[in-house]
């Protein structure tokens, strides 16, 4: 997912030099929890939440929240969104999970590997969907849904696997479990095959991948504590924590900035942004935080916009964080950021931006 090169570079440099974010409340689904799970390059968000009856509801947010839950289903959840606004997720009917792709708000179920349940976790701009499908034996297999069929991309020899992310080149990041159900992060591509990623000494899980092939997730150390991690060319980097024992990463953009959540020294969880070699508590970066506590972050785009979940006056809401230079923009149509970027390039001529890692 990319903006045109020079515009994106200038915008990224601006975010790197920014010290503040503003928060937009994406609301709730009427129940006790609502989460923004993915964000595209135009600030459009996909997510899910519970309604007043406790049922899961999928939503997208462009200028307002839209309930995507199909009328024929008992509930749904949305986990991925591409730049065309297509949303990938899962619908539930009579106890069965069905991988679902929403296009223009219309739900289409995806064909799996012949088993009972299928799931969709991410979608790229080539309309390829990453997820998991049970096979005829009931085993969970990582898959890429494309052109009406599902391709098994399970790590060879694994007892269970799932694909959680897919980049613009079709490279998949996922997690596989061996016969003892110990998880390992891995990547797959049609040209490069399978690569098992290094760990920090224990198990590992991969949840995000950018267009450079960098992977974000978490890995446990030799003492069993999970730490947010980034893999670059297969080599693992421990991102640390916000003072607690554990942290978890769920999103990465094309600048290598990582988001997720971490335990604090007091045991609570706070959403974080990792950039320029440091993990930052997102609560410390938001100027209009009154009433909010940001607890989880799941998606980040190349503009530095972030989505996740936090509590607002004690109730969990989905949020979107916008860098200060986007404060005046609500959620523009796709062409709007391009026009804004051109103007920003002209206005920023001669300004020296902080170097990025």
N, C-alpha and C positions, 0 to 999 in steps of 0.2 A: 504494500500500500504506500504509494509515493506521491508527493506533490512534485511539480517540475523542479529540476535540480537546483537552480540558483535561488529561486524563491524559497524553497524549503530550507536551504542552507542559511539564508539570512534570518528566517523565522526561528530556526533552531538556535542560532547564535543569540538571538534576542531572549529566548527563554532561558538559555544558559546563564545570561547575565541578570535575569529577573530575580527578585527576592520575594515576590508576593504572588499569591493566587487569590481568585475570588471563587466562591462556591455558589452553585445553582442547585436548588432543591428540585429533584426529579420526582418527588412525591412518594406515595405508597400505593399499594394495591388494595388497601382497606384493612389489611391484617397486621400481624406483629412484626413482619420483616419484609424488606424490599431491597434488592441489590442490583446495581449496574454492573454487568459482567463484561461488556466489550464496547469499544468506541472506535468509530472509523475516522478517516482524515478530515471529515467535515463536522465533527463533534456530535454525530448522531450516535445514540446509545441503544444497546439491547440489554435486557435484563429480565428479572423475574421477581415475584413476590407472592405472598399469601394474601388471599382475600379475607373478608370478615368471617367466612366459614372455615378457614384454614386450608383452602384449596390453592394449589400453585397456579399462577397466572403469568404468562409471558407478555412482555411489553417491548415496544420501541419508543424512543423519545426523539422527536425532531424539534418541533416547537412546543409540543405538548405530549403528554403520555398517551399512547395508543395501546389498548389491550389486544394482543394478537391471538389469544387463546381460541382455537377453533371451536365452533358451536357443537361439533360432533364429539369433542373430547371431554374428559373429566378434569383436565388441567394441562398446563404446559409450562415449559421453562425455556428461556432463550439465552444462548451463551456466546454467539458470534455474530458480527455484522461486517459486511464488506462495503466498499466505497459506493456501490450502486444501491445500497440500502437493503440488500438481501440479508435475511436473518436466519441463522441456523440454531436449532434447538431440538427439543423433544416434547412430543405430545403424549398424553397418557389416556388410554381407553380401556376400561374394564380390567385394570391391572397390567395392561401391556404397554410397554414403552415403544414409541415409534419415532425414529429420526425424521425431522421435519425441516423443510426449507420454505421460508416465507418470501414471496416475491410480490411487491406491490401490495402487501398485506394479505395475499392469498396463500393459504397453507398447502404444501404438497408433501406427502409422505415419501420417504426414500426407501428403495429396495435394498435389503441387506444380504446376508449370506445364508438365508434359509432357516434361521432360528426364530425364537419367539420375540425377543426384544432387540431393538436397534436404538442408537443414540447419535446425536450430532452435536459437535462441540465448537466448530469453527468453520468459516467459509472465506475463500479468497476471491480476488477479482476475476478469476477464470471460472468461477462457479463450482470449484472443487470444494467438497465438504469433508472435513476430518471428523472421525467419530469412532464408534464401536458397534459391532454387531455380534449377536450370538450366532454360532453356526448350528448346523443340524444336530450336533451333539450337546448343544447348550453351553459351549465354551465361548467366552468373550474374546473377540478378535478385533484388533485395530484395523480400521478400514478407511479408504478414501472413496466417497461416493462421487461419481462423475458420469455424465451422459447416460443416466438411467441404470447404472450398474454399480456394484461395490467391489473394490479391489482390496484383497487381504494384504495388509502391510504389517502383520504381526511379526515381532522378532522371532526368528526361527528357534524352535525348542522351548518357547515360552508356554506356560500353562494358561496365561491370561494376558491380554494387552489392550491398550486403548490409545487412540491418537487424539491429542488435545489441541494441537495447533497446526496450521499449514501456512506457508508463506507464498509470495507471489509466484515463485518458481515451482511450487508444488512440493517443496520439502516439508516433511512431517516431523513433528516432535511428539514423542509419546512415552508411555511407561509400560514396561512388561514385567510380569511376575514369573519366577521360576516355579518348579514343582513344590518348593517350600513356601511359596507366595512371598518371597523377598523381592521388592520392586527395584528395577533398574531403569534409568532414563536412557532413551536412545533416539536416534534420528534415522529417517529413511528418505531416500530420493530415488527416482526412477533410474538415474544415471549412476549414482554412487552406492546404491544398496543400503545396507544396514551398518550403523556405527553405534556401539554401546559407549556411553559417556562415562568418564571417570567419576568417582565419588570422593567424598571427604573422609572416607574410611568406613562408611556403612552403606545403607540403601540410598537410592536417589529417585527423583520423579521430575519429569519435564512437563511444563505447562504452556510455554510460549516460545515462539521463534520469530526472528526478524528476517528481513530480506537479505541480510549478510550471513545468515546461517547461525547467528548467535542464539543460544538457547537459555531460557530462564526457568528456574524451578527451585527445588531444594534438595539437600542431601544431608543425611545424618552423619555425625562424626563418630569416632570410636566409642564415645560415651553414650551414644544414642540420641543426642540432641540434634534436631533438624535446624539447618541454617539455610537461608536464601542463598542461591548460587547462580552463577552465570558460566556457561560453557562457551569458549571461543576456540574454534579449530579443535574441539574435543577436549581441551584443557579446562579444568574446573577452577573457579575462583569463589572463595568464601566471602560473602558480603557482610557477615557479622550480624549484629542485632542492635536494637535500641536500648539495650541494658538488661534484657531478660535472657532466658536460656535458649529461646528458639525464634526462628523467623521463616517466612514462606514467601516466595516470589511467584507471581502469576502473570506478569505482563512485561514486555520489553519493546521499545521502539527502535527505529533504524539508527538512532544515535547511541544505542546501548544503554539508555536509561531504563531502570528497572523499577517496578512497583510491586507492592504486596503488603504484608502486615507482619509485625514483630511484637513479641512479648516485651513489655516494659519491666523495669526493675520491681514495680509493685504488682506484677502479674497480669495487668490488663493488656489488651492488644491495641496497638495504634497502627494506622496505615503509614507506609513510608514511601519515599522516593530515593532511589540510589543514583547519584550522578556525580561526576568529577571525583570519584574515589571515596565518597562519603554517603552514609545512610542518614537521611533527614526525616524527622517526624513531620508528616504533612500538616498536622495540627499547628505547627509553628510557622507555616508559610501562608496561611489563609487570613486575609484581612477582615473578612466579615463572618467570623466563626461563631459569633454569639449564639448560644444554645446548642451548638454542634459538638460532637466528639467523633472524629473520623477513625473508624476501627478497621476497615479493610479497603484495599485498592486492588482492582482486577484488570483494568484496561488502560492503556496509554497510547496516544497517537504521536505523530511526528511534530505536532505543534506544541506538545507538552500538556495537552488536555488529558485529564484523568477521570475515570469513573470507578465507583465502588459503593460502599455502604458505610453509614455512620448513624449515630443516634442524634435526633433532634428533639430536644426536650423529653428525652427518655424513650422515644419511639424510633425504630430503625427506618431510615429513608435511604433511597438511592440518591447519589449526588454526581455532579460533574464539576470539576475544578478547571478554571480557565486562567491562563497566564494573564498578567496585567494588561498586555498590549491587545488582548482580545476582549477586554472587559466590555467594550461598547457593542460587540457583536453578539446577538442571541445565538441562533443556529442558522447560518446562512445556507442558501442553496449552493450546490457544488461550485459554481463559477464565482461565487462571492469572495472566497478566500484567495482565488487567483488574482482578482482585481485588487483586493486588499494588499496582497503580497507585492504586486508591482508598485503600488503607492508606497509601501513600506520600504522597498529597496531604494526608491528615489529619495525618500525622506531621510534614510539612514546613511546616505553616501558620506564617507569620511569618518563615520563613527567606528571606533576600534572596539570590537567585541572581545570578551573574555575567551581565551582558548578553551576548547573542549578536550576532554580526555580522548 
